[in-house]
């Protein structure tokens, strides 16, 4: 049970609807240490920058994605078939 007034985690950045927590940064740093990398004074900033870049790409992919229903696809196919039928005669 969490004690009142004790900070468990904090939001370091928000990209669109996605957040990056301080614990996400620390987890990345721990993975780097486990992989044999040396912790540098700038590592926290570098990890945050990389996580933000990843979230930017994810957010932009969501924005660029189009959701098309089966009905829209069927209607477009019907229209194209009619155009071809009219051209052929």
Secondary structure as UniProt FT lines:
FT   TURN            4..5
FT   STRAND          11..15
FT   TURN            16..17
FT   STRAND          18..21
FT   HELIX           22..34
FT   TURN            35..36
FT   TURN            41..42
FT   HELIX           43..64
FT   HELIX           70..88
//
